[in-house]
Amino acid sequence: METKKSGRILVVEDNVVNQKIVLGMLRSLGFQADLAVNGAEALVVVGAQEFDLVFMDCQMPEVDGYEATRRIRVLENDQRHLPIVAMTANAMEGDEERCFEAGMDEFLPKPVRIQALNAVLRKWLVVED
């Protein structure tokens, strides 16, 4: 029986290599994703389209992932909650707390491991075997 996978995903990542890696992992797990190259672009895209999950890089030019997340939370206006997963190479003490304080729901350290990515997808999206 084929696995059913659903959910609209946005990957917010400024690094081209990381974009290719994460999008490739998502494809290998049966998911497609849209891409925003910085937090400012993510705000425009999230304001215009509905997503089920966002993978948010924290360190980006223009608007970083922390600020983009805070602004998305304001846009939600106590309506539907958009799960946002931090993706960051900053995995030092205090970094995870900073992500949660900004309004992120989960923390995924870089380099992203496919098993950890799959676990996040199973937690937040419909994934039926």
mmCIF file of the C-alpha atoms, coordinates in Angstrom:
data_MODEL
# 
_entry.id   MODEL 
# 
loop_
_atom_site.group_PDB 
_atom_site.id 
_atom_site.type_symbol 
_atom_site.label_atom_id 
_atom_site.label_alt_id 
_atom_site.label_comp_id 
_atom_site.label_asym_id 
_atom_site.label_entity_id 
_atom_site.label_seq_id 
_atom_site.pdbx_PDB_ins_code 
_atom_site.Cartn_x 
_atom_site.Cartn_y 
_atom_site.Cartn_z 
_atom_site.occupancy 
_atom_site.B_iso_or_equiv 
_atom_site.pdbx_formal_charge 
_atom_site.auth_seq_id 
_atom_site.auth_comp_id 
_atom_site.auth_asym_id 
_atom_site.auth_atom_id 
_atom_site.pdbx_PDB_model_num 
ATOM 1   C CA . MET A 1 1   ? 0.000  0.000  0.000  1.00 0.00 ? 1   MET A CA 1 
ATOM 2   C CA . GLU A 1 2   ? 1.334  3.420  -0.936 1.00 0.00 ? 2   GLU A CA 1 
ATOM 3   C CA . THR A 1 3   ? 1.928  5.990  1.781  1.00 0.00 ? 3   THR A CA 1 
ATOM 4   C CA . LYS A 1 4   ? -0.463 8.934  1.767  1.00 0.00 ? 4   LYS A CA 1 
ATOM 5   C CA . LYS A 1 5   ? 1.284  12.227 2.335  1.00 0.00 ? 5   LYS A CA 1 
ATOM 6   C CA . SER A 1 6   ? -0.354 15.594 2.343  1.00 0.00 ? 6   SER A CA 1 
ATOM 7   C CA . GLY A 1 7   ? 0.327  19.127 3.407  1.00 0.00 ? 7   GLY A CA 1 
ATOM 8   C CA . ARG A 1 8   ? 1.576  22.311 1.848  1.00 0.00 ? 8   ARG A CA 1 
ATOM 9   C CA . ILE A 1 9   ? 5.154  23.030 2.956  1.00 0.00 ? 9   ILE A CA 1 
ATOM 10  C CA . LEU A 1 10  ? 7.220  26.204 2.747  1.00 0.00 ? 10  LEU A CA 1 
ATOM 11  C CA . VAL A 1 11  ? 10.998 26.057 3.105  1.00 0.00 ? 11  VAL A CA 1 
ATOM 12  C CA . VAL A 1 12  ? 12.580 29.410 4.021  1.00 0.00 ? 12  VAL A CA 1 
ATOM 13  C CA . GLU A 1 13  ? 16.328 29.178 3.376  1.00 0.00 ? 13  GLU A CA 1 
ATOM 14  C CA . ASP A 1 14  ? 18.821 31.609 1.861  1.00 0.00 ? 14  ASP A CA 1 
ATOM 15  C CA . ASN A 1 15  ? 21.666 29.146 1.203  1.00 0.00 ? 15  ASN A CA 1 
ATOM 16  C CA . VAL A 1 16  ? 21.383 27.470 -2.219 1.00 0.00 ? 16  VAL A CA 1 
ATOM 17  C CA . VAL A 1 17  ? 23.122 24.270 -1.102 1.00 0.00 ? 17  VAL A CA 1 
ATOM 18  C CA . ASN A 1 18  ? 20.855 23.935 1.942  1.00 0.00 ? 18  ASN A CA 1 
ATOM 19  C CA . GLN A 1 19  ? 17.819 24.627 -0.266 1.00 0.00 ? 19  GLN A CA 1 
ATOM 20  C CA . LYS A 1 20  ? 18.750 21.744 -2.561 1.00 0.00 ? 20  LYS A CA 1 
ATOM 21  C CA . ILE A 1 21  ? 19.434 19.391 0.345  1.00 0.00 ? 21  ILE A CA 1 
ATOM 22  C CA . VAL A 1 22  ? 16.188 20.058 2.211  1.00 0.00 ? 22  VAL A CA 1 
ATOM 23  C CA . LEU A 1 23  ? 14.009 20.099 -0.913 1.00 0.00 ? 23  LEU A CA 1 
ATOM 24  C CA . GLY A 1 24  ? 15.663 16.855 -2.066 1.00 0.00 ? 24  GLY A CA 1 
ATOM 25  C CA . MET A 1 25  ? 15.051 15.179 1.291  1.00 0.00 ? 25  MET A CA 1 
ATOM 26  C CA . LEU A 1 26  ? 11.423 16.278 1.240  1.00 0.00 ? 26  LEU A CA 1 
ATOM 27  C CA . ARG A 1 27  ? 11.037 14.883 -2.298 1.00 0.00 ? 27  ARG A CA 1 
ATOM 28  C CA . SER A 1 28  ? 12.584 11.583 -1.242 1.00 0.00 ? 28  SER A CA 1 
ATOM 29  C CA . LEU A 1 29  ? 9.995  11.398 1.569  1.00 0.00 ? 29  LEU A CA 1 
ATOM 30  C CA . GLY A 1 30  ? 7.171  12.041 -0.906 1.00 0.00 ? 30  GLY A CA 1 
ATOM 31  C CA . PHE A 1 31  ? 6.589  15.763 -0.314 1.00 0.00 ? 31  PHE A CA 1 
ATOM 32  C CA . GLN A 1 32  ? 6.824  18.847 -2.499 1.00 0.00 ? 32  GLN A CA 1 
ATOM 33  C CA . ALA A 1 33  ? 7.599  22.263 -1.041 1.00 0.00 ? 33  ALA A CA 1 
ATOM 34  C CA . ASP A 1 34  ? 7.575  25.901 -2.029 1.00 0.00 ? 34  ASP A CA 1 
ATOM 35  C CA . LEU A 1 35  ? 10.687 28.000 -1.410 1.00 0.00 ? 35  LEU A CA 1 
ATOM 36  C CA . ALA A 1 36  ? 11.280 31.464 -0.004 1.00 0.00 ? 36  ALA A CA 1 
ATOM 37  C CA . VAL A 1 37  ? 14.863 32.734 -0.006 1.00 0.00 ? 37  VAL A CA 1 
ATOM 38  C CA . ASN A 1 38  ? 14.598 35.009 3.049  1.00 0.00 ? 38  ASN A CA 1 
ATOM 39  C CA . GLY A 1 39  ? 12.236 36.063 5.812  1.00 0.00 ? 39  GLY A CA 1 
ATOM 40  C CA . ALA A 1 40  ? 10.877 39.054 3.898  1.00 0.00 ? 40  ALA A CA 1 
ATOM 41  C CA . GLU A 1 41  ? 9.864  36.810 1.000  1.00 0.00 ? 41  GLU A CA 1 
ATOM 42  C CA . ALA A 1 42  ? 8.391  34.287 3.447  1.00 0.00 ? 42  ALA A CA 1 
ATOM 43  C CA . LEU A 1 43  ? 6.122  36.975 4.894  1.00 0.00 ? 43  LEU A CA 1 
ATOM 44  C CA . VAL A 1 44  ? 4.798  37.834 1.432  1.00 0.00 ? 44  VAL A CA 1 
ATOM 45  C CA . VAL A 1 45  ? 4.239  34.179 0.510  1.00 0.00 ? 45  VAL A CA 1 
ATOM 46  C CA . VAL A 1 46  ? 2.590  33.250 3.831  1.00 0.00 ? 46  VAL A CA 1 
ATOM 47  C CA . GLY A 1 47  ? 0.355  36.307 3.533  1.00 0.00 ? 47  GLY A CA 1 
ATOM 48  C CA . ALA A 1 48  ? -0.782 35.245 0.062  1.00 0.00 ? 48  ALA A CA 1 
ATOM 49  C CA . GLN A 1 49  ? -1.069 31.447 0.395  1.00 0.00 ? 49  GLN A CA 1 
ATOM 50  C CA . GLU A 1 50  ? -2.035 28.916 3.028  1.00 0.00 ? 50  GLU A CA 1 
ATOM 51  C CA . PHE A 1 51  ? 0.612  26.490 4.258  1.00 0.00 ? 51  PHE A CA 1 
ATOM 52  C CA . ASP A 1 52  ? 0.460  23.541 6.650  1.00 0.00 ? 52  ASP A CA 1 
ATOM 53  C CA . LEU A 1 53  ? 4.098  23.649 7.762  1.00 0.00 ? 53  LEU A CA 1 
ATOM 54  C CA . VAL A 1 54  ? 7.072  26.016 7.475  1.00 0.00 ? 54  VAL A CA 1 
ATOM 55  C CA . PHE A 1 55  ? 10.736 25.084 7.818  1.00 0.00 ? 55  PHE A CA 1 
ATOM 56  C CA . MET A 1 56  ? 12.426 28.369 8.794  1.00 0.00 ? 56  MET A CA 1 
ATOM 57  C CA . ASP A 1 57  ? 16.148 29.058 8.664  1.00 0.00 ? 57  ASP A CA 1 
ATOM 58  C CA . CYS A 1 58  ? 17.073 31.369 11.518 1.00 0.00 ? 58  CYS A CA 1 
ATOM 59  C CA . GLN A 1 59  ? 20.069 33.259 10.083 1.00 0.00 ? 59  GLN A CA 1 
ATOM 60  C CA . MET A 1 60  ? 19.102 35.081 6.876  1.00 0.00 ? 60  MET A CA 1 
ATOM 61  C CA . PRO A 1 61  ? 19.656 38.539 5.370  1.00 0.00 ? 61  PRO A CA 1 
ATOM 62  C CA . GLU A 1 62  ? 16.931 41.207 5.301  1.00 0.00 ? 62  GLU A CA 1 
ATOM 63  C CA . VAL A 1 63  ? 14.520 39.607 7.784  1.00 0.00 ? 63  VAL A CA 1 
ATOM 64  C CA . ASP A 1 64  ? 15.896 36.708 9.831  1.00 0.00 ? 64  ASP A CA 1 
ATOM 65  C CA . GLY A 1 65  ? 13.841 33.666 10.791 1.00 0.00 ? 65  GLY A CA 1 
ATOM 66  C CA . TYR A 1 66  ? 13.176 34.901 14.313 1.00 0.00 ? 66  TYR A CA 1 
ATOM 67  C CA . GLU A 1 67  ? 11.655 38.172 13.134 1.00 0.00 ? 67  GLU A CA 1 
ATOM 68  C CA . ALA A 1 68  ? 9.766  36.502 10.274 1.00 0.00 ? 68  ALA A CA 1 
ATOM 69  C CA . THR A 1 69  ? 8.234  34.068 12.763 1.00 0.00 ? 69  THR A CA 1 
ATOM 70  C CA . ARG A 1 70  ? 7.209  36.879 15.122 1.00 0.00 ? 70  ARG A CA 1 
ATOM 71  C CA . ARG A 1 71  ? 5.534  38.708 12.240 1.00 0.00 ? 71  ARG A CA 1 
ATOM 72  C CA . ILE A 1 72  ? 3.749  35.553 11.054 1.00 0.00 ? 72  ILE A CA 1 
ATOM 73  C CA . ARG A 1 73  ? 2.389  35.078 14.570 1.00 0.00 ? 73  ARG A CA 1 
ATOM 74  C CA . VAL A 1 74  ? 0.994  38.631 14.486 1.00 0.00 ? 74  VAL A CA 1 
ATOM 75  C CA . LEU A 1 75  ? -0.592 37.948 11.071 1.00 0.00 ? 75  LEU A CA 1 
ATOM 76  C CA . GLU A 1 76  ? -2.325 34.856 12.482 1.00 0.00 ? 76  GLU A CA 1 
ATOM 77  C CA . ASN A 1 77  ? -4.334 37.143 14.753 1.00 0.00 ? 77  ASN A CA 1 
ATOM 78  C CA . ASP A 1 78  ? -5.394 34.258 17.025 1.00 0.00 ? 78  ASP A CA 1 
ATOM 79  C CA . GLN A 1 79  ? -6.717 32.304 14.058 1.00 0.00 ? 79  GLN A CA 1 
ATOM 80  C CA . ARG A 1 80  ? -5.300 29.085 12.576 1.00 0.00 ? 80  ARG A CA 1 
ATOM 81  C CA . HIS A 1 81  ? -1.836 28.306 13.989 1.00 0.00 ? 81  HIS A CA 1 
ATOM 82  C CA . LEU A 1 82  ? 0.850  27.675 11.352 1.00 0.00 ? 82  LEU A CA 1 
ATOM 83  C CA . PRO A 1 83  ? 3.486  25.228 12.619 1.00 0.00 ? 83  PRO A CA 1 
ATOM 84  C CA . ILE A 1 84  ? 6.979  26.684 12.137 1.00 0.00 ? 84  ILE A CA 1 
ATOM 85  C CA . VAL A 1 85  ? 10.057 24.509 12.524 1.00 0.00 ? 85  VAL A CA 1 
ATOM 86  C CA . ALA A 1 86  ? 13.392 26.224 13.128 1.00 0.00 ? 86  ALA A CA 1 
ATOM 87  C CA . MET A 1 87  ? 16.274 24.978 10.999 1.00 0.00 ? 87  MET A CA 1 
ATOM 88  C CA . THR A 1 88  ? 19.549 26.315 12.251 1.00 0.00 ? 88  THR A CA 1 
ATOM 89  C CA . ALA A 1 89  ? 23.224 25.518 12.431 1.00 0.00 ? 89  ALA A CA 1 
ATOM 90  C CA . ASN A 1 90  ? 23.242 27.383 15.743 1.00 0.00 ? 90  ASN A CA 1 
ATOM 91  C CA . ALA A 1 91  ? 22.747 24.483 18.107 1.00 0.00 ? 91  ALA A CA 1 
ATOM 92  C CA . MET A 1 92  ? 24.419 26.022 21.114 1.00 0.00 ? 92  MET A CA 1 
ATOM 93  C CA . GLU A 1 93  ? 22.908 26.425 24.543 1.00 0.00 ? 93  GLU A CA 1 
ATOM 94  C CA . GLY A 1 94  ? 20.106 28.979 24.460 1.00 0.00 ? 94  GLY A CA 1 
ATOM 95  C CA . ASP A 1 95  ? 19.489 28.799 20.695 1.00 0.00 ? 95  ASP A CA 1 
ATOM 96  C CA . GLU A 1 96  ? 16.564 26.405 21.001 1.00 0.00 ? 96  GLU A CA 1 
ATOM 97  C CA . GLU A 1 97  ? 14.939 28.639 23.640 1.00 0.00 ? 97  GLU A CA 1 
ATOM 98  C CA . ARG A 1 98  ? 15.401 31.676 21.396 1.00 0.00 ? 98  ARG A CA 1 
ATOM 99  C CA . CYS A 1 99  ? 13.509 29.870 18.625 1.00 0.00 ? 99  CYS A CA 1 
ATOM 100 C CA . PHE A 1 100 ? 10.622 29.028 20.942 1.00 0.00 ? 100 PHE A CA 1 
ATOM 101 C CA . GLU A 1 101 ? 10.529 32.588 22.301 1.00 0.00 ? 101 GLU A CA 1 
ATOM 102 C CA . ALA A 1 102 ? 10.158 33.864 18.717 1.00 0.00 ? 102 ALA A CA 1 
ATOM 103 C CA . GLY A 1 103 ? 7.109  31.602 18.304 1.00 0.00 ? 103 GLY A CA 1 
ATOM 104 C CA . MET A 1 104 ? 8.587  28.572 16.556 1.00 0.00 ? 104 MET A CA 1 
ATOM 105 C CA . ASP A 1 105 ? 7.073  25.191 17.396 1.00 0.00 ? 105 ASP A CA 1 
ATOM 106 C CA . GLU A 1 106 ? 9.989  22.851 16.869 1.00 0.00 ? 106 GLU A CA 1 
ATOM 107 C CA . PHE A 1 107 ? 13.780 22.913 16.526 1.00 0.00 ? 107 PHE A CA 1 
ATOM 108 C CA . LEU A 1 108 ? 15.687 21.017 13.826 1.00 0.00 ? 108 LEU A CA 1 
ATOM 109 C CA . PRO A 1 109 ? 19.481 21.443 13.973 1.00 0.00 ? 109 PRO A CA 1 
ATOM 110 C CA . LYS A 1 110 ? 21.609 21.556 10.827 1.00 0.00 ? 110 LYS A CA 1 
ATOM 111 C CA . PRO A 1 111 ? 22.880 19.536 9.206  1.00 0.00 ? 111 PRO A CA 1 
ATOM 112 C CA . VAL A 1 112 ? 19.314 18.269 8.863  1.00 0.00 ? 112 VAL A CA 1 
ATOM 113 C CA . ARG A 1 113 ? 19.057 14.492 9.136  1.00 0.00 ? 113 ARG A CA 1 
ATOM 114 C CA . ILE A 1 114 ? 16.409 12.773 7.049  1.00 0.00 ? 114 ILE A CA 1 
ATOM 115 C CA . GLN A 1 115 ? 15.168 10.742 10.046 1.00 0.00 ? 115 GLN A CA 1 
ATOM 116 C CA . ALA A 1 116 ? 14.619 13.911 12.079 1.00 0.00 ? 116 ALA A CA 1 
ATOM 117 C CA . LEU A 1 117 ? 12.938 15.602 9.113  1.00 0.00 ? 117 LEU A CA 1 
ATOM 118 C CA . ASN A 1 118 ? 10.637 12.603 8.675  1.00 0.00 ? 118 ASN A CA 1 
ATOM 119 C CA . ALA A 1 119 ? 9.737  12.671 12.387 1.00 0.00 ? 119 ALA A CA 1 
ATOM 120 C CA . VAL A 1 120 ? 8.759  16.348 12.129 1.00 0.00 ? 120 VAL A CA 1 
ATOM 121 C CA . LEU A 1 121 ? 6.643  15.662 9.038  1.00 0.00 ? 121 LEU A CA 1 
ATOM 122 C CA . ARG A 1 122 ? 4.875  12.786 10.801 1.00 0.00 ? 122 ARG A CA 1 
ATOM 123 C CA . LYS A 1 123 ? 4.185  14.990 13.811 1.00 0.00 ? 123 LYS A CA 1 
ATOM 124 C CA . TRP A 1 124 ? 2.718  17.970 11.947 1.00 0.00 ? 124 TRP A CA 1 
ATOM 125 C CA . LEU A 1 125 ? 1.272  16.595 8.687  1.00 0.00 ? 125 LEU A CA 1 
ATOM 126 C CA . VAL A 1 126 ? -0.993 13.754 7.603  1.00 0.00 ? 126 VAL A CA 1 
ATOM 127 C CA . VAL A 1 127 ? 1.278  10.814 6.917  1.00 0.00 ? 127 VAL A CA 1 
ATOM 128 C CA . GLU A 1 128 ? -0.508 7.470  6.655  1.00 0.00 ? 128 GLU A CA 1 
ATOM 129 C CA . ASP A 1 129 ? 1.251  4.197  5.876  1.00 0.00 ? 129 ASP A CA 1 
# 
